[in-house]
């Protein structure tokens, strides 16, 4: 009986530790909502391309690009609001993760330095994300132009490759789907990057110099990231991964890894 009680106690402590660790993951609901917002931009961008497309050709390339550029500029204030909403949710969830480690950490994070550092991080990310959101329509237009140009050169050949032309027509018709995938990539990458940035800023505020690299390990992760799982990393020395890339957990495109800060003994 005593052995069973000890076993249950151990399991409870392990679950509590795992829960606290996983709290440092990027906020999934914030990512989903950010993606839903960006998806609307992608769908409208694809629709604009479709209006001006005829197979793998463009009826009026200039008019298409002018429409997409106007739409991109109009997105500015809206994009800022969407980015601010996502950053605020990620920041709050990250701050909660720190506070749940100890009351002392919660008190430290109320200091002006910690608040200022987090604000600076969010402000820098905000401007970058607005630019990325505004790039969705422009990239959709550039992709359509490239397909149209390839179709033109195929048609100029003495014996044009019909299979390639058919493929280009299909690719032009997938404008919306490609733009949506781009929106999904931006949403995941920027949510994870924001989370990693907030973790690091708050780690500096409480004197944490290292973190443990955590990978999802669900079979969909990069091999180079799987090899990093569980490794202890210094913040001032971004690691070089097995594929040659350099950076901290959560800062790579489409990355779902996260940082579990190693807390100084005097704040645990």
Order of alpha helices (4+ residues) and beta strands (2+ residues): alpha-alpha-beta-beta-alpha-alpha-alpha-alpha-alpha-beta-alpha-beta-beta
